[in-house]
Amino acid sequence: MISKRYAGLVGLAVVGALALSSCAANEGGTPAETDGATEGLSGTLVGAGASSQGSAQEAWIAAFQTENPDVTVTYDPSGSGAGREAFLEGGVNFAGSDRAFNDEELAAGGWAACAPDTGIIELPLYVSPIAVIFNLEGVDSLNMDAATIAGIFLGTITNWNDPAIAALNEGVTLPDLAITPVHRSDDSGTTENFTEYLNAVAPDVWTAEPDGVWPIDSGEAAQGTTGLVDAVTGGNGTIGYADASRAGDLGTVALQVGDEFVEYSPEAAAAIVDASPEAEGREDGDIAIEIDRTSTEAGVYPLVLISYLIGCAEYQDAEVGSLVKGYFSYLASTEGQDEAAAEAGSAPISDTLRGEVEAAIELIK
C-alpha cells in the first residue's frame, strides 16, 4: 500500500458556515484548468457534510462552475455525520466527512445512490490541524499534555489555576476562574478526531471510545464549528476544539509530544500525516489514513483531521456519475488543491497521493 505524502499546509482562513450554492460562481475566482477533463458537463450536483470543508468547497464550487457554466454544485456544511447519513440515504450525490466510513459501516453498505453491489470511493482531499482553543484574558498560549486536556473535558479539572495546568506553564499567571469546556452537539468528525486523540494518548484518563457524538455528560454543547467557536469566543474561561482555520484571535494550546510542546502549524500537521500509514483491507478507491496519534517524533502535531470526499464507485444514474467524476477530478488537480489552499488554508496533496487519488476517481461510473 502506498503511504501518503503531503505538501505543507499553508495559511489558515475562516470556514464558512452557511450552505454553499451556485451563487459562489459569481464570487469570482480563476477558471479551473483541468486539461479538458470536465468539458461538456451539465446538470446539478448536490453534496453535504463536514463543515471543516466549508471554505474549501466555496472556493472549489466557484472555480468549477466558472469553468463549467452549465453545472450547478451545492454543498451544505451540515456536519460529517449528517453528510454520511444523507449519502447513505441517497439525499446527496457526494459527502464530505472528517473520517472515512469504518469497517462495520462498509460491511453494512446500502448506499442508496450507488448501483447495486458496488462500493464507494473515499478521497483524503482536505487536511488541517485541530486547535484546542480557549478564551482567557491576557493569555494567548498554554502548554498542555493530553491527560490535562482530557481532565478538563471530563470535568475533573475545573479551574484555570489548577496545579495540573500550572505545572506545565511556569511563569504564566493563571486566574482563579472556573473552566467552561465546550463540545460539539452534532455528530462531528472533528469530535471523533479529538476524542480519538485523547483516547490514544491519555487512555488512563480518557477511557471513552472515539466517537463523533460527544460520549460523556460534561460541559456545554454547541452546534457545528461556528456554534462552538462562537460559544468559546463569547465566554470567559471557555475552552473547546475546532478546525485550526477557525482559531482566529483565540488562545491556543501547544500539545506535549515526547519532551517538547508543539504549537499547531502547517508544517507540524503535515509531518504527522506524512508519517501515518494507510488503512489496510480497503477496496480499490477507498483511501483511508490511520493517523499515528501517539507519535513522539520531533515537530509533529498529532491532533489533525483528514477530511474526505466520498462518492459511489458506480452510480445508479450514469449522468450523476459523470458529474461527480468531473468535480472530484478538479478537486484533486493541482489547480483545485491550490485554490483550496489559498482560500481555506488546506494542504495541497502530494504528487504521490494525487496519483492514487486520480486512479480512484477513474473508477467512478
C-alpha positions in Angstrom: 0.0 0.0 0.0 1.3 3.4 -1.0 1.9 5.7 2.0 0.5 9.3 1.9 2.9 12.2 1.5 1.5 15.7 1.9 3.0 19.0 0.9 2.9 21.6 3.7 -0.3 23.3 4.8 -0.4 27.0 4.0 -2.1 29.9 5.8 -5.3 29.4 7.7 -8.6 31.0 6.9 -12.2 31.3 8.1 -14.5 28.4 7.3 -18.0 29.5 6.0 -20.9 28.1 8.0 -23.7 28.6 5.5 -24.8 26.2 2.7 -22.7 26.9 -0.3 -24.6 27.1 -3.6 -24.3 28.1 -7.2 -24.1 31.8 -6.2 -20.5 31.0 -5.5 -19.8 31.2 -9.2 -20.5 34.9 -9.0 -17.8 35.5 -6.4 -15.0 35.5 -8.9 -12.1 33.1 -8.9 -9.8 31.9 -11.7 -11.3 29.3 -14.1 -10.2 25.8 -13.3 -7.6 24.4 -15.6 -8.3 20.7 -15.8 -6.9 19.8 -19.2 -10.3 19.2 -20.6 -11.3 16.6 -18.0 -14.6 18.4 -17.2 -15.5 19.8 -20.7 -19.1 19.5 -21.8 -20.6 18.8 -18.3 -24.1 19.9 -17.4 -26.5 19.3 -14.6 -26.9 19.6 -10.8 -24.6 18.1 -8.2 -25.6 18.0 -4.5 -23.2 17.4 -1.6 -23.3 17.9 2.2 -21.2 17.1 5.2 -18.1 18.3 7.0 -18.2 21.9 8.0 -14.4 21.9 8.1 -14.5 21.8 4.2 -16.8 24.9 4.1 -14.4 27.4 2.7 -12.6 24.9 0.5 -16.0 23.9 -1.0 -16.9 27.5 -1.6 -13.6 28.1 -3.5 -13.9 24.8 -5.4 -17.5 25.4 -6.4 -16.8 29.0 -7.6 -13.9 27.9 -9.8 -15.5 24.7 -11.1 -18.7 26.5 -12.1 -16.7 29.2 -13.8 -15.2 26.5 -16.0 -18.4 24.6 -16.3 -21.3 27.2 -16.5 -23.9 24.5 -17.2 -23.2 22.8 -13.9 -24.7 23.8 -10.6 -23.0 22.5 -7.4 -24.3 22.9 -3.9 -22.7 21.9 -0.6 -24.4 22.1 2.8 -21.7 22.1 5.6 -24.2 20.4 7.9 -21.5 18.2 9.7 -19.8 15.0 8.9 -22.4 12.7 10.5 -25.2 14.4 8.7 -23.3 14.2 5.4 -22.6 10.5 5.7 -26.2 9.8 6.7 -27.5 11.9 3.7 -25.2 10.0 1.4 -26.2 6.6 2.8 -29.9 7.5 2.3 -29.4 8.9 -1.2 -30.2 12.5 -0.3 -26.9 13.8 -1.8 -24.6 12.8 -4.6 -21.5 13.1 -2.6 -20.5 13.7 1.0 -17.7 15.4 2.9 -16.6 13.7 6.1 -13.8 14.3 8.7 -13.4 10.5 8.9 -13.7 7.6 6.5 -16.5 5.1 6.9 -15.5 2.4 9.3 -15.3 -1.3 8.7 -18.7 -2.0 10.2 -20.3 0.7 8.1 -18.6 -0.5 4.9 -19.8 -4.1 5.6 -23.4 -2.9 6.0 -23.3 -1.0 2.7 -26.7 0.1 1.4 -25.6 3.3 -0.3 -28.9 4.4 -1.9 -27.4 6.4 -4.8 -25.0 3.7 -5.8 -25.6 0.9 -8.2 -26.4 -2.4 -6.5 -23.4 -4.4 -5.3 -20.9 -1.6 -5.8 -18.7 0.1 -3.3 -17.7 3.7 -2.6 -14.6 5.8 -3.1 -13.1 7.9 -0.3 -10.6 10.6 -1.1 -8.5 12.5 1.5 -8.5 15.9 -0.1 -8.6 18.3 2.9 -6.1 18.3 5.8 -6.0 20.6 8.8 -4.8 20.6 12.4 -7.4 20.8 15.1 -6.8 23.6 17.5 -7.6 23.4 21.2 -8.9 27.0 21.6 -9.6 29.0 24.7 -10.7 32.4 25.9 -8.7 33.6 28.9 -8.0 37.3 29.3 -4.3 38.0 29.0 -3.3 34.5 28.0 -2.6 33.7 24.3 -1.0 30.3 24.6 -0.7 27.4 27.1 1.2 24.2 27.2 -0.9 21.0 28.0 -0.4 17.3 27.8 -3.2 15.0 26.7 -4.1 13.9 30.2 -4.7 17.6 31.3 -6.9 18.3 28.3 -8.8 15.1 29.0 -9.3 16.1 32.6 -10.6 19.5 31.6 -13.2 18.0 29.2 -14.1 15.3 31.6 -14.8 17.9 34.3 -12.2 16.6 36.8 -10.0 19.7 36.3 -12.4 22.6 36.8 -10.3 25.8 37.5 -7.7 27.6 35.4 -5.2 27.8 38.2 -5.4 24.0 38.9 -1.9 22.6 39.7 -2.0 20.3 36.7 -2.2 23.3 34.3 0.2 25.5 36.4 2.9 22.8 36.5 3.1 22.9 32.7 3.1 26.7 32.4 5.7 28.1 34.7 5.7 31.8 34.8 2.2 32.2 33.4 -0.3 33.9 35.7 -3.4 31.8 35.7 -6.6 33.2 37.1 -8.8 31.7 39.8 -11.6 31.2 37.3 -13.9 28.3 36.5 -13.2 26.4 33.2 -16.1 26.0 30.9 -15.4 23.3 28.3 -17.5 23.4 25.1 -18.0 20.5 22.8 -20.0 19.9 19.6 -23.7 18.9 20.0 -23.9 17.4 16.5 -22.3 14.2 15.1 -18.9 15.6 14.1 -15.8 14.2 12.5 -13.9 16.9 14.4 -15.2 15.5 17.7 -14.3 11.9 16.6 -10.7 13.0 15.8 -10.5 14.9 19.1 -11.7 12.0 21.2 -9.5 9.6 19.3 -6.5 11.7 20.2 -7.5 11.8 23.9 -8.2 8.0 24.0 -4.9 7.2 22.2 -2.6 9.5 24.1 -4.2 9.6 27.6 -6.1 6.2 27.8 -5.8 6.1 31.6 -7.8 9.3 31.9 -10.0 9.4 28.8 -11.5 5.9 28.7 -14.4 6.6 26.4 -14.1 5.2 22.9 -13.6 7.7 20.0 -17.0 8.9 18.8 -18.4 11.6 16.6 -21.1 12.2 19.1 -19.8 13.6 22.4 -19.5 10.5 24.5 -19.9 11.8 28.1 -22.1 14.1 30.1 -20.0 17.2 30.7 -19.5 20.8 29.7 -21.6 22.9 27.3 -22.7 21.9 23.8 -22.8 24.0 20.6 -24.0 23.2 17.1 -21.4 22.9 14.4 -18.0 24.5 14.1 -19.4 28.1 14.0 -21.5 27.5 17.1 -18.6 26.1 19.1 -16.2 28.9 18.1 -18.9 31.5 18.9 -19.5 29.9 22.3 -15.8 30.0 23.2 -15.4 33.5 21.8 -18.4 34.8 23.7 -17.5 33.3 27.1 -14.8 33.9 29.7 -12.7 30.9 30.8 -14.1 28.8 27.9 -12.2 26.1 26.1 -13.1 24.0 23.0 -11.7 22.4 19.9 -12.1 23.3 16.2 -10.5 23.2 12.8 -7.5 25.4 13.2 -8.6 27.7 10.3 -11.2 28.9 12.8 -8.9 29.7 15.7 -8.8 33.4 14.9 -7.6 35.5 17.9 -8.5 32.9 20.5 -5.8 31.4 22.7 -4.4 28.1 21.6 -2.8 25.1 23.3 0.6 23.7 22.5 0.4 19.9 22.8 3.1 17.8 24.6 4.7 15.5 22.1 7.5 13.5 23.7 9.6 16.0 25.7 8.5 19.1 23.8 5.4 21.2 23.4 4.3 21.7 19.8 2.0 24.5 18.6 -0.3 23.7 15.7 1.2 24.7 12.4 1.1 23.8 8.7 4.4 22.0 8.9 3.7 20.1 12.2 0.3 18.9 10.8 1.9 17.8 7.5 4.6 16.0 9.5 2.2 13.7 11.4 0.1 12.9 8.2 3.3 12.2 6.3 4.3 9.7 8.9 1.0 7.9 9.2 0.1 4.6 7.4 -2.8 3.8 5.1 -5.6 1.6 6.5 -5.3 -2.0 5.2 -8.1 -4.2 3.8 -9.9 -1.5 1.8 -11.4 -1.8 -1.6 -9.7 -0.1 -4.6 -10.5 3.6 -4.5 -11.2 3.6 -0.7 -8.2 5.6 0.6 -8.2 5.9 4.4 -5.3 7.1 6.5 -4.7 5.9 10.1 -3.2 8.9 11.9 -0.4 8.0 14.4 -1.7 9.9 17.4 1.0 8.6 19.7 4.0 9.6 17.7 6.8 11.2 19.7 8.8 12.3 16.6 10.1 15.8 16.9 7.9 18.5 15.4 4.8 16.5 14.8 1.3 17.8 15.8 -0.8 14.7 16.3 -4.2 16.4 16.7 -5.1 16.7 13.0 -8.1 15.9 10.9 -8.2 14.5 7.4 -11.4 15.3 5.6 -12.7 13.0 2.8 -14.7 13.4 -0.3 -17.0 10.4 -0.6 -18.9 9.1 -3.7 -20.0 5.9 -5.4 -17.8 3.7 -7.4 -20.8 3.3 -9.7 -23.9 5.5 -9.6 -27.4 4.4 -10.5 -27.6 7.4 -12.7 -24.6 7.5 -15.0 -25.0 11.2 -15.7 -24.6 11.9 -11.9 -21.5 9.7 -12.0 -20.0 11.8 -14.8 -20.6 15.0 -12.8 -19.1 13.6 -9.6 -16.1 12.3 -11.6 -15.6 15.7 -13.2 -15.9 17.6 -9.9 -13.7 15.2 -7.9 -11.1 15.4 -10.8 -11.0 19.2 -10.3 -10.7 19.0 -6.5 -7.8 16.6 -6.8 -6.0 18.6 -9.5 -3.0 20.8 -8.8 -5.2 23.8 -9.6 -8.1 22.6 -7.3 -5.8 21.9 -4.4 -4.0 25.3 -4.8 -7.4 27.1 -4.9 -8.5 25.5 -1.7 -5.1 26.2 -0.1 -5.3 29.9 -1.0 -8.9 30.3 0.2 -9.3 27.8 3.0 -5.8 27.0 4.3 -5.9 23.3 3.4 -2.9 21.2 2.4 -2.2 20.6 -1.3 -1.8 16.9 -1.6 1.5 15.4 -2.7 2.1 14.2 -6.3 2.3 10.6 -4.9 -1.1 10.8 -3.3 -2.6 12.6 -6.3 -1.7 9.6 -8.5 -3.5 7.3 -6.2 -6.5 9.6 -5.9 -6.7 10.0 -9.7 -6.7 6.2 -10.1 -9.6 6.1 -7.6 -11.5 8.7 -9.5 -11.1 6.8 -12.7 -13.2 4.0 -11.1 -16.3 6.2 -10.9 -19.0 5.3 -13.4 
